[in-house]
Amino acid sequence: MGKTARVPRMSGLLAAAAAGALALSALPSNAAPSEPTRASTDLATAFQEAAATYDVPREVLVGVGYAESHLDGHNGLPSQAGGYGVMHLVSNNKNPTMSQATKLTGLPVEKLAKNTAANILGAAAVLDSYADAAKLTDRSNLGKWYEVIAKYSHSADAPTGRLYTDEVYKIIGQGVNAAGVTTEPKKVTPDRGAYAKVAPLGTRTPTSVAAVDYPGAIWNAASTSNYRVGRTAAISTIVIHVTQGSYAGTISWFKNPSAQVSAHYVIRSSDGQVTQMVAEKDTAWHVRTENPYTIGIEHEGWVDQPSWFTDAMYRSSAAVTRNIADRRGIPKDRAHIRGHSEMPNNDHTDPGPNWNWNYYMELVNGGNPNPPTYNFTTYGTGVRVRSAPSLSASIVTTLPGPTQVFVICQVQGDPVTAEGTTNNWWAKLRDQGGYMTNIYIDHPDPKLPGVPEC
């Protein structure tokens, strides 16, 4: 089916975004919008209306958004690459999606950066324009969007572009259920076009195998403009970072000569894949004045969003850290394995309060602390976590639901009724590293097979 040039209809979401455009355009770049409208926070509606306005499949929009941000706008704060919002609209020397979105929608940068509905609409407009340029006429064929999505990433090179786009298609294939947005799993065969001839990032060669210090890593060199060859001090400290962005996006940023930043390793959230970008003998730029004696390990995700910190990531990262420490004689303790926020002369907050240091350090030291006994997903919204299996116990936190959690045992407590089910078995969660201990889910699941009693 052919497509004609499109003028966006003034939907309820677009009208809400446009209404505040004039006032927001005067805000300083670090200001947050005052009271967001309900429309601007209703992600499901935002995706639906942006998809309809620009004839971009909803699965594509959600897939890109989830790959970039897990559908979290992070209160308008930028990624390390200068990207904003759920859809990571960017303005840097390699990625012009923010300026393109401004031109295509007529909305100011402040609105596109800080209003979720506008941000999604802007990304849809950019994807639509790329689809036009690619002469993509069959918009409903998800497999045909591959090269359009790859272009949206503005990756530093073709292998990184394929890494990014393959991840989006993996998400489309698995479906999404997060932040009130749901897409059904779709079996899609991606039409990679020119990318079919691009070797996936991680394809090992004798040269790449020889380049890595950690045997399980993929070698993908950072730009030589982003690190210093050699060292001026002995290596004595390993620094834990969080990327404030996606895995593929971080790799691409470290390959951008203008970034002026790098790390030795980057680790993926979903499966713990490890990419090495700077040789350990060289000085990556990750902790300002403390670079000469440190090795930096970046972890995909955002400080304020614990969903990125998977068990696969923890275990993979701990294996890297243990290997480095053993090879270099670095003590495996918190005096020598530190967070970015703990380093002198630095103003960053990563890895933040959601990083489970107790669990991580036990893994680094070769233990298998609190192994997941049973992994299940809560349902509904506002699932409460209490300090004891009693409805009168204090509420420690609330899980947004559906949320994947690790249960170590179960205990009988107060009966809980929800969605027509009543049960008095409470699931005890794995220790979260000292900041949440002896906690139970206020959740009416039956006693789960194989889960021991406390």
Helices and strands as residue ranges (DSSP letters): H 12-19, H 21-25, H 38-41, H 43-54, H 58-69, G 74-76, E 83-84, E 89-90, H 97-105, H 109-114, H 116-133, G 142-145, H 146-153, H 158-174, E 176-178, E 181-183, G 193-197, H 206-211, E 218-219, G 224-226, E 227-228, E 237-242, H 247-254, E 265-267, E 274-276, E 283-284, G 288-293, E 294-299, G 306-308, H 311-328, E 337-339, G 340-342, H 357-364, E 374-377, E 383-386, E 395-399, E 404-418, E 421-429, E 440-442
